[in-house]
Amino acid sequence: MLQVRTRSLAQTHAVAAAIARLSRSGDLLVLAGEMGAGKTAFAQGFGAALGVTEPITSPTFNLVHSYPAGRITLHHADVYRLTTQNEVADLALGELAEDRGIVLVEWGDVVAAVLGDHLAIRLEAVPDDVPETDETDEGGDADATASVGEPVGEAAASDPDEIVDEPRALTITGVGRGWATRWSALEAALGEWAAC
């Protein structure tokens, strides 16, 4: 298990981007956390790092959004409204991942047992107990956020899960063998955000 902490939306996007750079075709990532924890914002940073250029939004009502990103496709799923494991099985998430894809599953922790190998990422809001030093520190200004390529403005305001410009704690766990060979690289990539 790896624990990291971010102080801003830009840092959450940066953590997601670091994980995206280590991800490969066939990977399944499960995003967990309460409403507003930053799951969709994480997906935005992840997708931007893969090369997704269109706005990434929550797929709550469509269940799965697919975003071509060059030689790979990001499949962003949301299983919040599903009530049975059969409904999750009908989405064929494993098959999406096998066809040159990476799958991010929001609310997937409730069905993680049937998902096989995956990287579990739990996001939580945490109190901001560290005083701010400067608006531009830690990439927290609007220009830095916009330069990463994430949607801002009205789209972000319409989805409470996207409004995460405050501290977050992320707990990252590898389930199965899929991330075992990349774990040291993951720890190194996320070292600057490691929780003390």
N, C-alpha and C positions, 0 to 999 in steps of 0.2 A: 504494500500500500504506500502511496505517495501523497503527501498533503502539501498543497500550495495555497498561497493567498494573493489575491489581486486587489488593488486599491481603486481601480477605475475600469470603465468600459474598454478603454484602449488596452489595458493590461489583460483583461479577460480575453479580448480578441487575440492578443499576442500569445497567450498560453494556448489557445485553440490552434493558432497558426503553427506553433512549435509541435504540437501533437500531429497536425495535418502533415507536416513535412516528414514525419516518421511513419505515417500510415501508408498502406499499400492496398492494391486491389484485393478484394475479398474480406477486408476488415469490417467488423461490426462494432460500433461504439454506442453504448447505452448512456443516455443523459438522464439524470434523476435530479429531483429537487422540487420544492414547493412552487406553486404558481408565482411567477415573478422572480424566480431564482436566477434566471439568466440562461436557460437552455437554448432558446432561439438565438440569443446574442452570441452564445458560444458557437452555434451552427454557422452564424454569419462570419465570424472570424475564421472558422475552419474552412468554409467554402471559399472565402476570399484568398486564402493561402493556396488552395488547390487551383485557383484560376477562374472560379465562378464569377461572372461579371454581372449577372442579373440579381435583383434584390432577393434575398432569402427571407421568406416569411414562414410563420408557423403553419404546418400542414394539418391543423386540427380537424378541419372539415373535409379535406380531400384525402386524408390519411397519409399519402406519400407525395412529395414533390421531387422530381428528378431534375438535376442541373448538370448538363454536360460541361466538362472542364478539361478540354483537350483529349488526352488518351484515356481519361477516366471519367466516370459519372458519379456525382454525389447524389445519393438517394436519402432524403430527409423525411423520416416517418414520425408520426405522432399516434401513439396507441391509447391515448387518454380515454377516448370514448368506447373502446372495445371492452367487452365484458367477459369473453371466454378465450381460452387458449386456441380454440379452433379458428376464431376470427383472426387472431394474430397469425396463425399458420396460413390462412388464406392470403395474407399479404405477400407470402413467399419472399421474405426479406433475405434469406440465405441465398436464394437464386439471384436476387438483384445484386448482391455482393459478388457472386461468382462471375457475373458477366461484366468484368472490368469495372466494378463499382465498389464504392465504399458506402456503407449505410450508417447513418446517425439515427438513433431511435429515441425520441423524447417520451418520457414516462415509461420507458422500457423496463424499469426496475421491477415492476409488478409481474412481468412475464419473463424475466431474465433467465429463469431456470430452463426455459425451452429454447433459448436463443443460441446455445452453444458457446464457443469461444468468443469472447468480446472484451473490450476495454470499458469498464464501468466508470463513469464520471459523475459524481454527486456535487451539485452546486448549492451553496447556502449563503444567504445574506449574513454578514457579521457586522457588529458595531464598529464604527470607525473610531478606534481609540488612539490612532496615530495622528498628531496634528499635521495639517497641510502646511507645506513649506512654500509652495509657489504654484500658481495655476498651470504652469507649463511643465512642472515636474511630473515624471511618470507618464508622460504622454497624455495628460488629462485635458488638454485644450481641444476645442472643437476642430481646429485645423488638423491636428494630429489624427484625430479620429476619422475625419473625412478623408485624409490621405491614404488610409488603409483600404478604402473602397467599400466600407459598410454603408448601408442605407441609413440616413438620418432624417430627422424632421417628422413630417406627418405620419409616415409609415411606422416609425418607431413609437410614436405616441399612441398609435391605435392598438398596440399589443403590449400589455403590461409586462410580459416576459422579456421584452426587448429593452426596457428602461432599467438599466443596471449600472449606471455611472456612480457606483458606490462599492465598497469592499465586498469581496466574495471569498469564501473558502471553498476550495475544490479538493475532493478526496478521489484519488484515481487508483483503481484496482484492476489488475489483469485477472481475467477469469479464463481458465484453460491455458493452453500452451501457446496460443497465437502471439502474445506479446512477450513471452519469456525471453526470447533472443534479443529483443529490442529494449528490454527494461533498463539496462545501464545507459543506453543512449537517451531514453526518455528522462531518466533522472538528471542526466547532464543538461539536456535541453531545457528543463524546467528549474534548474538549480537557482536561478536568480529570484524565483518566486517561492522557493521552498519555505514552508511554515517553520518557524523556530520552535 
